[in-house]
Amino acid sequence: MKQDRILILDLGSTENTVIARAIRELGVYSEIYPHDITLEELKAIPNVRGLIINGGPNHIVDGQEIFVRGEIYAASLPILCVAHAGAGGRQLAAWPAEKAALEALLRDFIFAECGAEPNWNMQNFIADEIEAVREQVGDRRVLLALSGGVDSSVVAALLLKAIGRQLTCVHVNHGLLRKGEAEQVVDVFQKQLGADLVYVDASERFLQKLAGVADPEQKRKIIGAEFIRVFEEEARKLEGIDFLAQGTIYPDIVESGTKTAKMVKSHHNVGGLPEDLKFSLVEPLKQLFKDEVRECGKQLGLPDEMVYRQPFPGPGLGVRCLGAITRDRLEAVRESDAILREEFRNAGLDQKVWQYFTVIPDFRSVGVKDNARCFEYPVILRAVNTVDAMTATIEQIDWPVLLRITDRILKEVAGVNRVCYDLSPKPTATIEWE
Ligand code: XMP
């Protein structure tokens, strides 16, 4: 990393990521470090132009007062100290609430006081990261579990640029993907980008393991465990692999806690590796926020459909086919989801709404089809907006769009005679039904 950087020392404030992002938007690279970084550690980081200390002097974490080490002031770096009346640094009462005022304050600090160069941009990042990966990997081989989600897809595209066919991607189709997803992964990575891709259709295996299992958490456990098993089996067939690439991104690292702050949540990408597969990690996106990951993917030439994809849970359609999964209902949820997505695209809602999907319950209701009584499944439509998935509001879909989706599902999806629209916010409901 040749770019100038501003470090934020972490006293556990949730504002830190907002500030880091705001600085990066101004074109200067910014990263969050533990509050108790030593002078020696600080000096070892290249191109540091300034420090931000965000938090009061009596900051309490788990009943302990914490603050930065006095010795770091000897680094003679400009320091912006916020809500802190202690030694050194410029004093401020609090961060401004408005974005424009925050930007003006940060701009003044990073350019006027620190003299930082605005040289953080995606092209420089990609060039630097390609160089770093080549240096780390040399002529050895890297394995990647390519799910088709945004993060693993961008990792694959970046590594292909850096090391080409020294990268082997494994795409495990657990049979719970959306319509056309596995085909798209094969098309983009194998056919268009020429990746060494191992495609494993494990659908039958997953369906058998899940047969008769109705409890959502049990379903999740089975899908997660089976996924690792299939991936490991494929990994063992390959020889001479030294590295495992992962789509870890910056929020995963920050949320797992720098050594300062208390753990917010432990993320599966961090420290959750299969124990007996001895790989070193390649994590080329670990410095990027989600929107930067998308920008990176776009610049690497991935299709918008892949880069701006809505969030999709690891257990996939498995938690949208409620109760014990059956083939007919799985097919119905996949087909109805495809219709919903197509109509959202036609209505220009696909880039506006955060997450939208269909759900199929495991009970039937009475209806009439072709002048005869039928006893079939309902499909539930769900479309929500959220910032952090902790709370969510529903998207108020226009009636004509709703009616068109309903009409198509009732005509085109076998075994469905009713469509319902879920109006529940989170809380009280969760986004998913299971
Ligand atoms: P809930 O249903 O808890 O969902 O409101 C919040 C967000 O998390 C996603 N989600 C999952 N993602 N594995 C995942 O990778 C899971 O088991 C899982 N469950 C829920 C959900 O789609 C929503 O975006």
Boltz pocket constraint, residues with backbone or C-beta under 6 A from the ligand:
constraints:
  - pocket:
      binder: B
      contacts: [[A, 220], [A, 311], [A, 312], [A, 313], [A, 314], [A, 315], [A, 355], [A, 389], [A, 426], [A, 429], [A, 430], [A, 431], [A, 432], [A, 433], [A, 434]]
      max_distance: 6.0
